[in-house]
């Protein structure tokens, strides 16, 4: 799995409540850690479909599909989850869907993908390198106001304005084409004063923007709710507050009566809860954190589809 350590394995297995003959979707295959765990709990009649935008991840998944007929993978965003599930003929309802959000360790550790300021590489950041403009394309063309807005909104960066001005000033002399180019611009206005690199929020914000991660998450969650069978489980692992806020709000809103109608003597069917929350936020154990520090920011939320 190329050094990638999937987080919260036991917690996900428990959250999905995998049945041997069930049908499941891993909406973010990565390097297959969660998929292999689910397959290990499935019987001969069980089925698992996986999705991933990353061609490197899909290559790993296709090797697994050749070795296990219960498994299939498609190179696609989970923003198109419904279309892929229906194309696979899984129209009778899915028993569990997993979203493991964010960027994987192999993506961060591959300089050519441009996700990390720890390695020099082209400033790309696309989950699917063949889709849409790269981070460099956008950063060298966007207006200062737009860049500042992205850094502020998606990176929660207090110095968004100063960084955006510095980016625009730098690109007048030379385009910002590599990860180290961008990191150097950030450091020029925000010198490093602690263990956290000043460019952390900047890289996060641009990556989320380039891949439309929050919009895709909202679309994927809505489709997952429709695809789940009665009693099916939805598991969402997030790694930063913006993702977790969306997941938490979605699960909360669909697990209670519409507040505008909850005082009616008879609540219409369309306003009744569609999910039941299974516990609260789940975090990695101390033992897992010792093995995998990346799990420190992981938050798992679980809900069950009502009839």
C-alpha positions as CSV (number, residue, x, y, z in Angstrom):
1,X,0.0,0.0,0.0
2,X,3.0,2.2,-0.6
3,X,3.4,3.4,3.0
4,X,-0.3,4.5,3.3
5,X,-1.8,3.6,6.7
6,X,-5.6,3.7,6.7
7,X,-7.1,5.3,9.8
8,X,-9.7,4.0,12.2
9,X,-9.9,0.5,10.6
10,X,-11.6,-1.3,13.5
11,X,-13.9,1.7,14.1
12,X,-15.0,1.8,10.4
13,X,-15.6,-2.0,10.4
14,X,-17.8,-1.6,13.5
15,X,-19.5,1.5,12.1
16,X,-20.4,-0.2,8.8
17,X,-21.7,-3.3,10.6
18,X,-20.6,-5.4,7.6
19,X,-22.8,-8.3,6.7
20,X,-21.2,-11.2,4.9
21,X,-23.8,-11.0,2.0
22,X,-24.0,-7.2,2.0
23,X,-23.2,-4.7,-0.7
24,X,-20.8,-1.8,0.2
25,X,-19.2,1.2,-1.4
26,X,-15.7,2.6,-0.6
27,X,-16.1,6.0,-2.1
28,X,-12.4,6.9,-1.6
29,X,-10.3,3.8,-2.3
30,X,-6.9,5.4,-1.7
31,X,-4.5,2.4,-1.5
32,X,-7.3,0.0,-0.4
33,X,-6.7,-0.4,3.3
34,X,-10.4,0.1,4.1
35,X,-11.5,-1.9,1.1
36,X,-9.4,-4.9,2.0
37,X,-10.8,-4.8,5.5
38,X,-14.3,-4.8,4.2
39,X,-13.6,-7.6,1.8
40,X,-12.2,-9.6,4.7
41,X,-15.5,-9.4,6.5
42,X,-17.6,-10.2,3.4
43,X,-18.6,-13.7,2.4
44,X,-18.7,-15.2,-1.1
45,X,-22.0,-13.4,-2.0
46,X,-20.9,-10.0,-0.7
47,X,-19.9,-7.2,-3.0
48,X,-17.7,-4.1,-2.8
49,X,-17.5,-1.2,-5.2
50,X,-14.8,1.4,-4.9
51,X,-14.3,4.8,-6.5
52,X,-11.2,7.1,-6.7
53,X,-10.2,10.0,-9.0
54,X,-6.5,9.2,-8.6
55,X,-5.2,7.1,-11.5
56,X,-2.4,5.7,-9.3
57,X,-5.0,4.5,-6.7
58,X,-7.2,3.0,-9.5
59,X,-4.2,1.0,-10.8
60,X,-3.8,-0.5,-7.3
61,X,-7.6,-1.2,-7.2
62,X,-7.6,-2.9,-10.6
63,X,-5.0,-5.4,-9.4
64,X,-7.2,-6.2,-6.4
65,X,-10.2,-6.5,-8.7
66,X,-8.4,-9.1,-10.8
67,X,-7.7,-11.1,-7.7
68,X,-11.1,-10.8,-6.1
69,X,-14.3,-11.1,-8.2
70,X,-16.4,-9.5,-5.3
71,X,-14.6,-6.2,-5.9
72,X,-14.8,-3.6,-8.6
73,X,-13.3,-0.1,-8.9
74,X,-14.1,2.9,-11.1
75,X,-12.0,6.0,-11.7
76,X,-14.5,8.6,-10.7
77,X,-15.3,11.3,-8.2
78,X,-17.9,10.4,-5.5
79,X,-19.7,13.5,-6.6
80,X,-21.1,11.1,-9.3
81,X,-21.7,8.3,-6.9
82,X,-25.3,7.6,-7.9
83,X,-24.4,7.2,-11.6
84,X,-21.6,4.7,-10.9
85,X,-23.6,2.6,-8.4
86,X,-26.5,2.4,-10.9
87,X,-24.2,1.5,-13.7
88,X,-22.9,-1.4,-11.6
89,X,-26.5,-2.6,-11.2
90,X,-26.6,-2.1,-7.5
91,X,-30.2,-0.7,-7.6
92,X,-31.7,-2.7,-4.7
93,X,-29.9,-0.6,-2.1
94,X,-26.4,-0.4,-0.6
95,X,-25.7,-1.7,2.9
96,X,-22.9,0.7,3.7
97,X,-20.9,3.6,2.2
98,X,-17.6,4.9,3.4
99,X,-16.1,8.3,2.7
100,X,-12.4,8.7,3.8
101,X,-11.8,12.4,2.9
102,X,-8.8,14.5,2.1
103,X,-5.4,13.6,0.5
104,X,-3.7,10.3,1.0
105,X,-0.1,9.7,2.2
106,X,1.1,8.5,-1.3
107,X,-0.3,11.7,-2.8
108,X,1.5,13.8,-0.3
109,X,4.8,11.9,-0.7
110,X,4.8,12.0,-4.5
111,X,6.5,15.2,-5.5
112,X,5.1,15.1,-9.0
113,X,1.6,15.5,-7.6
114,X,2.3,18.9,-6.0
115,X,0.3,18.4,-2.8
116,X,3.1,19.1,-0.3
117,X,5.6,21.9,0.4
118,X,7.8,19.2,1.9
119,X,9.0,18.2,-1.6
120,X,9.8,20.3,-4.7
121,X,7.5,19.5,-7.6
122,X,5.1,21.0,-10.1
123,X,2.3,22.9,-8.3
124,X,-0.5,20.6,-9.5
125,X,-2.7,19.5,-6.6
126,X,-5.4,17.8,-8.8
127,X,-6.8,14.5,-7.5
128,X,-7.2,13.6,-11.2
129,X,-4.2,15.1,-13.0
130,X,-6.1,15.0,-16.3
131,X,-9.0,17.0,-15.0
132,X,-9.3,20.8,-14.9
133,X,-6.7,23.5,-14.3
134,X,-3.8,22.9,-12.0
135,X,-3.1,24.9,-8.9
136,X,-0.3,26.8,-10.8
137,X,-2.7,27.6,-13.7
138,X,-5.2,29.1,-11.3
139,X,-2.7,30.8,-9.0
140,X,-1.0,32.6,-11.8
141,X,-4.2,33.9,-13.4
142,X,-6.6,34.6,-10.5
143,X,-7.2,38.1,-9.1
144,X,-5.8,39.0,-5.7
145,X,-9.2,39.3,-4.2
146,X,-10.2,35.8,-5.3
147,X,-7.0,34.3,-4.0
148,X,-7.4,36.0,-0.6
149,X,-11.0,34.8,-0.5
150,X,-10.0,31.2,-1.1
151,X,-7.3,31.3,1.5
152,X,-9.6,32.9,4.1
153,X,-12.6,30.7,3.4
154,X,-11.0,27.3,2.7
155,X,-7.8,27.6,4.7
156,X,-9.1,29.8,7.6
157,X,-5.9,31.7,7.0
158,X,-5.7,35.0,9.1
159,X,-3.1,36.5,6.8
160,X,-4.9,35.7,3.6
161,X,-4.7,39.3,2.3
162,X,-1.0,39.6,2.8
163,X,-0.3,36.3,1.2
164,X,-2.5,37.0,-1.8
165,X,-0.7,40.4,-2.3
166,X,2.7,38.7,-2.1
167,X,1.6,36.0,-4.6
168,X,0.4,38.6,-7.1
169,X,3.6,40.7,-6.6
170,X,5.8,37.6,-7.2
171,X,4.1,36.4,-10.3
172,X,4.7,39.8,-12.0
173,X,8.4,38.9,-12.0
174,X,8.2,35.1,-12.4
175,X,5.3,32.6,-12.5
176,X,4.8,30.5,-9.4
177,X,5.2,27.0,-10.9
178,X,6.4,24.7,-8.1
179,X,5.5,23.8,-4.5
180,X,8.7,25.4,-3.2
181,X,7.9,28.6,-5.2
182,X,4.6,29.0,-3.4
183,X,6.1,28.0,0.0
184,X,8.8,30.6,-0.4
185,X,6.3,33.3,-1.1
186,X,4.3,32.4,2.0
187,X,7.5,32.4,4.1
188,X,8.5,35.8,2.8
189,X,5.5,37.4,4.6
190,X,5.1,34.8,7.4
191,X,8.4,33.7,8.8
192,X,8.4,30.3,10.5
193,X,8.0,30.6,14.3
194,X,7.0,27.1,15.4
195,X,6.6,23.5,14.3
196,X,3.7,24.3,11.9
197,X,4.8,25.5,8.5
198,X,3.2,28.8,7.6
199,X,2.1,27.4,4.2
200,X,0.0,24.6,5.7
201,X,-3.3,26.4,5.5
202,X,-2.4,27.9,2.1
203,X,-1.8,24.5,0.5
204,X,-4.9,23.1,2.1
205,X,-7.1,25.9,0.8
206,X,-5.8,25.8,-2.7
207,X,-6.1,22.0,-2.9
208,X,-9.7,22.1,-1.6
209,X,-10.5,24.8,-4.1
210,X,-8.9,23.2,-7.2
211,X,-10.7,19.9,-6.5
212,X,-14.0,21.5,-5.4
213,X,-13.8,19.2,-2.4
214,X,-16.5,20.7,-0.2
215,X,-19.1,21.0,-3.0
216,X,-18.3,17.4,-4.1
217,X,-18.7,16.2,-0.5
218,X,-22.1,17.8,-0.2
219,X,-23.2,16.2,-3.4
220,X,-21.8,12.8,-2.5
221,X,-23.5,12.7,0.9
222,X,-26.9,13.5,-0.6
223,X,-26.5,10.7,-3.2
224,X,-25.3,8.3,-0.5
225,X,-28.4,8.9,1.5
226,X,-30.6,8.0,-1.5
227,X,-28.6,4.9,-2.4
228,X,-28.5,3.4,1.1
229,X,-31.0,0.6,1.8
230,X,-33.0,0.6,5.0
231,X,-30.6,-0.1,7.9
232,X,-27.6,0.8,5.7
233,X,-24.7,2.6,7.4
234,X,-23.0,5.8,6.3
235,X,-19.4,6.4,7.6
236,X,-17.5,9.7,7.1
237,X,-13.9,10.2,8.1
238,X,-12.8,13.9,7.9
239,X,-9.4,15.4,8.6
240,X,-10.2,19.1,9.0
241,X,-12.9,21.3,10.4
242,X,-14.5,22.3,7.1
243,X,-15.1,18.7,6.1
244,X,-16.2,17.7,9.5
245,X,-18.6,20.6,9.8
246,X,-20.3,19.6,6.5
247,X,-20.6,15.9,7.6
248,X,-21.8,16.8,11.1
249,X,-24.5,19.2,9.8
250,X,-25.6,16.7,7.1
251,X,-26.0,13.8,9.6
252,X,-27.7,16.1,12.2
253,X,-30.1,17.6,9.8
254,X,-31.2,14.3,8.4
255,X,-31.6,12.7,11.8
256,X,-34.3,15.0,13.1
257,X,-37.7,16.3,12.1
258,X,-37.7,19.4,9.9
259,X,-37.7,22.2,12.6
260,X,-40.3,24.1,10.5
261,X,-42.8,21.3,10.8
262,X,-41.9,19.6,14.1
263,X,-44.9,21.2,16.0
264,X,-47.5,19.7,13.6
265,X,-49.7,17.0,15.1
266,X,-48.8,14.7,12.2
267,X,-45.4,15.3,10.7
268,X,-45.5,14.7,6.9
269,X,-43.4,11.8,5.6
270,X,-41.1,14.1,3.7
271,X,-40.2,16.0,6.9
272,X,-39.4,12.9,9.1
273,X,-35.8,11.8,9.9
274,X,-34.1,9.7,7.4
275,X,-31.0,8.8,9.5
276,X,-30.3,7.7,13.0
277,X,-27.0,8.8,14.5
278,X,-24.8,6.0,15.8
279,X,-22.8,7.5,18.7
280,X,-20.9,10.8,18.4
281,X,-17.6,11.8,16.9
282,X,-15.0,8.9,17.0
283,X,-11.3,9.6,17.3
284,X,-8.2,7.4,17.0
285,X,-7.1,5.6,20.1
286,X,-3.8,6.3,21.8
287,X,-2.4,3.0,20.4
288,X,-3.3,4.0,16.9
289,X,-1.8,7.5,17.3
290,X,1.4,5.9,18.4
291,X,1.5,3.8,15.2
292,X,0.2,6.5,12.9
293,X,0.4,10.2,13.9
294,X,-1.6,11.2,10.8
295,X,-4.7,9.8,12.5
296,X,-4.5,12.6,15.1
297,X,-6.9,14.8,13.1
298,X,-9.2,12.1,11.9
299,X,-12.9,12.2,13.0
300,X,-15.3,9.4,12.1
301,X,-19.1,10.0,12.2
302,X,-21.6,7.2,11.6
303,X,-25.3,7.1,10.9
304,X,-27.9,4.5,9.9
305,X,-30.6,4.9,7.2
306,X,-34.1,4.6,8.6
307,X,-36.9,2.8,6.8
